[in-house]
Structure formats: structure tokens, C-alpha cells
């Protein structure tokens, strides 16, 4: 069954719809509509704050995803096969409700008059906090903050951290663990010396899958940040579809973002070999 | 491995609560009697009733389903074929093509969307220039007008769906015994027949898995559609996004509830069948093994 020819249509497809568009981004980035010029990069300094904020928020979200996602994957891997199967489906299932809808739903939960604040009021938490700290809250401001954006990122991308880690931990040969235990390792040592090192590829692909979309998000910041907090994604979006139409500048911002992300990923992957296949179920 | 303590289970439950809280809120408020998304005003089915008269939402639903089904089916065929082709290649070229294949997966959605929209804009500009040149030279009056729309969105979806199919078919191909295909041919099976009878059954789980992931990604996508669909067609997600600035109609909650419940039902049925087959197989195996 050696038929290389079967790949030809897709190779052509990739050339047209993957490679050429990326080349176009590079060309547009160095163009201003009439001539080639590096001007687009000269104004990049004005957006340094946006770059900083996007990368910082994405890094925080990624860190939280690791801290939460790793134990989830680890505990799930210790369940029986039936439970593991159900859990994997339960983690994938929310994706069938479009992420924008779920993010929108967080608006109802986090709003000043939203569900959480109503709950806090009913159980007297707000009064309690006010009496302890001498503050004067009528509600806790949660929506339209950077915290809400990080929450949105964690919420949306946590499954992409859990699944690859879960997959690699699940594949660890139980006999390996038994062997370690026979040789006198207690469970802390087994985890530290065996399970954690073997799960690094899962963590690395999880980081990529959480960090990259978090850096570039624009819908989450628009909905949960209320347009108060501009991220890279918002910046790019306004250059292409928004009021400040300038695809040349938009391409330049995208290019810089891509390059920074690539550098981050390259540095990270030096610490271990990232395996793309781990990300599939 | 040790089983979980109560504490670990409680932690898992908490995380699942976090993952499902917004979905739960969305579903509950689809039955709300008032338009509010935070205050419960009593039970009502009015949003479900209104839904079926709202042509904008119905057509968005149709667009979403159509683009997801078409894109994942095309991706299934193209991706499986490409994976077979890749597997036949030498290591180096396969490696290079796989890296290109992974670009849409690892790239940020917005970059994929923006780069494709640049390509489409340029292609339309070239097309319209060519058309006016033809008109001027041959005195014709062609006036085709191409713009972003369903077609461009479908192309974009196919482009990001195929890699998922390839990535889930590839491992299956690697596990294949190359001699089986030769054996089938030696026994007189011709090319495609041998493929269909011998190779395809082995690849099937990978193909199905790939199509499911591709379909899920298409349904969940907003960013790439947003940049490639133009302003004439819109998916449910785009409808939500444009409404979010004003106020989202609870009809959206109703339609998402319907979609979610249908997927849930489908998954339950598939899994029950699978579980029954598994236990039947185990049962059969148990009866076949001689008792000692």
C-alpha cells in the first residue's frame, strides 16, 4: 500500500491555504499599501503595554491551568476504566456548546448584579467582608477586570491542559510503578522520580495548547473584560475588521506575536521533547 | 496505583462543577419567563417557541451545522488519503510535511483567520482585476462579484479540520502490519478491494475519532469563521458575538440547550452500545475459555 500520490491533493491544499497565507502575513507586515517599508514595526513600541499585558495574563492563566489541570489528570488516571472513560467525555463535552456561549454565560455569573453577587449577598458574605475590613461594597466587582479575563482563559482552555497530561499518565506502565514500589520507593518518590518526569511531554503540549490561544484571544477579553482591557487579539481584530482598518499594521502585530510565541515554545521545548501526538485523545 | 481518597474525588467534583456551571446557568435561563439572564422570573417555554420563528437564528444554526458537517466529511476523505500518502513517504519528507500539517493546530486561531482572510482578499482583488482586463480587451461585460461568504468559511474549516484527522489516523497506520496488504493481494484481492477489506477496518477507529474531533472543533470555532465568513453569512457563534454588545436573546440559550441535549443523548447512546458490546465480548471470551 505504498501510494504517495494520495497525499498530493492535500500537499497542494496546504501550500495554498497554509503556507501562502503565512507568507502573505509576512509580506503585508513589511508593506504599507504602496511600498515595502519597516514602518509598521516602528510604531510597535506604542503597543508594548498591550504585548506585556497579553503575555502576562496568558502566562498566569497557563500557570493556573497546570496547577489545577495536573492534579485533575493525575486523580483521573487513578480511577477505574469506566470512570476514566466517562470523565474524558465529560471534559470534552462542554466544547459542544460554543465557547462564546459559555463565556457569555460567565457574564451572568460574574456581573455586579449577577448570580455570584446575589449569592454572596444572600449568605451575608458581603456584609461580613464590609464589617471586617470596614469597606463599603454593595457588590464585589468581578466582571470587567483582568481577573475575569484570566478566569475566562482558564475556563476555556483547562481541558486542553488536562487531556494531554491525562493521556501520558494513563500510558505509564503500571508494572513500572510496581517495580519502583518493590524497590522500596514510597508514593512520594514514585511520583517525583517516575510519574512526573514521564508526564513532562503532556505538560509541554498542554502549555502550548493553553498559552497560544490565551495570548491571542479577543472574544474572551471583549466579553469578560468589557472592552476595558485591550489584548493583542483585540488589537489585531480592530486592524482587520474594526474601525482602525489597517491590515498592514495588523499583519505586523500578528507577525511579532507569532515570533515571540515561537521563541517561547522553542525555549520551553529545549527542556523536553514536546510530542504533538500526545495532544490527541 | 492507589485509588483516590475522598478529598481527591471532592477536588475532581469541584473542577467539574467549574466546567459545567456556565452551561447549567445557560440551560436554566433558557426556561426563564422573563428576558433577564440573572433574575429568575418563573418557568416558561416561550423562548423555545419564539426560536422557531426567528429566521436569523435558524439560518445561523443551519450555517453552523452545514459548515461543520461538510468540513469534517471533506476532512475525513482528504485527511485519510493524505495520511496514507504521508506514511508511504521517506522519513525526511514526511517529517517536513507533518510540521506544515501542524501549523494550523499550533498557530493561534486569529493568525490562521487573519492570514486566510488576506489570501481571500488578494484572490478577489486579482480576480476582479483580471475580469476588468478581460472586459476591456474583449469588450465583454462580465460582472461576477466574489466576496467572502460560505465558500471561504468552508475552505477555512477544511484547512483546520484535516490536521486533526491526519493526527488521529497516522498512529493507526504505523501500527499496521505492511504484510497484511501484500498477503491480501497475493490471495487475489485487487488494490481498492484489498484496501477496503483489509486496511480500512483497522484504520476505522482512528478515522472516526478524527472526524469527531474535527466536527467538534468546527462547531466550537468562532475566531476563524469570524475572519473568513464576511458579513453575509453567520454561524451561531458569530450571532452570539454580534448580540453580546447589546443583549443576547434567551432564544440563543434555548437553541444551545437543544444542541447540547442532542449531543448528550447521542453520546449516551453510543457509549451504552459500546459498553454492551464490550460486556458481550467479555462474556463470549469467558465462555470460550475452558474452566479449570
Boltz contact constraints between the chains, C-beta under 6 A:
constraints:
  - contact:
      token1: [A, 1]
      token2: [B, 181]
      max_distance: 6.0
  - contact:
      token1: [A, 2]
      token2: [B, 88]
      max_distance: 6.0
  - contact:
      token1: [A, 3]
      token2: [B, 88]
      max_distance: 6.0
  - contact:
      token1: [A, 4]
      token2: [B, 85]
      max_distance: 6.0
  - contact:
      token1: [A, 4]
      token2: [B, 88]
      max_distance: 6.0
  - contact:
      token1: [A, 4]
      token2: [B, 89]
      max_distance: 6.0
  - contact:
      token1: [A, 6]
      token2: [B, 81]
      max_distance: 6.0
  - contact:
      token1: [A, 6]
      token2: [B, 84]
      max_distance: 6.0
  - contact:
      token1: [A, 6]
      token2: [B, 85]
      max_distance: 6.0
  - contact:
      token1: [A, 7]
      token2: [B, 82]
      max_distance: 6.0
  - contact:
      token1: [A, 7]
      token2: [B, 85]
      max_distance: 6.0
  - contact:
      token1: [A, 7]
      token2: [B, 86]
      max_distance: 6.0
  - contact:
      token1: [A, 10]
      token2: [B, 78]
      max_distance: 6.0
  - contact:
      token1: [A, 10]
      token2: [B, 82]
      max_distance: 6.0
  - contact:
      token1: [A, 14]
      token2: [B, 100]
      max_distance: 6.0
  - contact:
      token1: [A, 17]
      token2: [B, 159]
      max_distance: 6.0
  - contact:
      token1: [A, 18]
      token2: [B, 103]
      max_distance: 6.0
  - contact:
      token1: [A, 21]
      token2: [B, 115]
      max_distance: 6.0
  - contact:
      token1: [A, 21]
      token2: [B, 116]
      max_distance: 6.0
  - contact:
      token1: [A, 21]
      token2: [B, 119]
      max_distance: 6.0
  - contact:
      token1: [A, 22]
      token2: [B, 115]
      max_distance: 6.0
  - contact:
      token1: [A, 24]
      token2: [B, 118]
      max_distance: 6.0
  - contact:
      token1: [A, 24]
      token2: [B, 119]
      max_distance: 6.0
  - contact:
      token1: [A, 25]
      token2: [B, 115]
      max_distance: 6.0
  - contact:
      token1: [A, 72]
      token2: [B, 15]
      max_distance: 6.0
  - contact:
      token1: [A, 75]
      token2: [B, 4]
      max_distance: 6.0
  - contact:
      token1: [A, 75]
      token2: [B, 8]
      max_distance: 6.0
  - contact:
      token1: [A, 75]
      token2: [B, 12]
      max_distance: 6.0
  - contact:
      token1: [A, 78]
      token2: [B, 1]
      max_distance: 6.0
  - contact:
      token1: [A, 78]
      token2: [B, 4]
      max_distance: 6.0
  - contact:
      token1: [A, 94]
      token2: [B, 19]
      max_distance: 6.0
  - contact:
      token1: [A, 95]
      token2: [B, 216]
      max_distance: 6.0
  - contact:
      token1: [A, 95]
      token2: [B, 220]
      max_distance: 6.0
  - contact:
      token1: [A, 96]
      token2: [B, 263]
      max_distance: 6.0
  - contact:
      token1: [A, 97]
      token2: [B, 23]
      max_distance: 6.0
  - contact:
      token1: [A, 97]
      token2: [B, 256]
      max_distance: 6.0
  - contact:
      token1: [A, 97]
      token2: [B, 260]
      max_distance: 6.0
  - contact:
      token1: [A, 98]
      token2: [B, 220]
      max_distance: 6.0
  - contact:
      token1: [A, 98]
      token2: [B, 237]
      max_distance: 6.0
  - contact:
      token1: [A, 99]
      token2: [B, 220]
      max_distance: 6.0
  - contact:
      token1: [A, 100]
      token2: [B, 222]
      max_distance: 6.0
  - contact:
      token1: [A, 100]
      token2: [B, 237]
      max_distance: 6.0
  - contact:
      token1: [A, 100]
      token2: [B, 240]
      max_distance: 6.0
  - contact:
      token1: [A, 100]
      token2: [B, 241]
      max_distance: 6.0
  - contact:
      token1: [A, 101]
      token2: [B, 240]
      max_distance: 6.0
  - contact:
      token1: [A, 101]
      token2: [B, 256]
      max_distance: 6.0
  - contact:
      token1: [A, 102]
      token2: [B, 22]
      max_distance: 6.0
  - contact:
      token1: [A, 104]
      token2: [B, 244]
      max_distance: 6.0
  - contact:
      token1: [A, 105]
      token2: [B, 22]
      max_distance: 6.0
  - contact:
      token1: [A, 105]
      token2: [B, 25]
      max_distance: 6.0
  - contact:
      token1: [A, 105]
      token2: [B, 26]
      max_distance: 6.0
  - contact:
      token1: [A, 106]
      token2: [B, 22]
      max_distance: 6.0
  - contact:
      token1: [A, 108]
      token2: [B, 25]
      max_distance: 6.0
  - contact:
      token1: [A, 108]
      token2: [B, 37]
      max_distance: 6.0
  - contact:
      token1: [A, 108]
      token2: [B, 38]
      max_distance: 6.0
  - contact:
      token1: [A, 114]
      token2: [B, 38]
      max_distance: 6.0
  - contact:
      token1: [A, 115]
      token2: [B, 38]
      max_distance: 6.0
  - contact:
      token1: [A, 212]
      token2: [B, 108]
      max_distance: 6.0
  - contact:
      token1: [A, 216]
      token2: [B, 108]
      max_distance: 6.0
  - contact:
      token1: [A, 216]
      token2: [B, 110]
      max_distance: 6.0
  - contact:
      token1: [A, 223]
      token2: [B, 244]
      max_distance: 6.0
  - contact:
      token1: [A, 233]
      token2: [B, 110]
      max_distance: 6.0
  - contact:
      token1: [A, 236]
      token2: [B, 110]
      max_distance: 6.0
  - contact:
      token1: [A, 240]
      token2: [B, 114]
      max_distance: 6.0
  - contact:
      token1: [A, 254]
      token2: [B, 111]
      max_distance: 6.0
  - contact:
      token1: [A, 254]
      token2: [B, 114]
      max_distance: 6.0
  - contact:
      token1: [A, 258]
      token2: [B, 111]
      max_distance: 6.0
  - contact:
      token1: [A, 276]
      token2: [B, 102]
      max_distance: 6.0
  - contact:
      token1: [A, 280]
      token2: [B, 167]
      max_distance: 6.0
  - contact:
      token1: [A, 280]
      token2: [B, 168]
      max_distance: 6.0
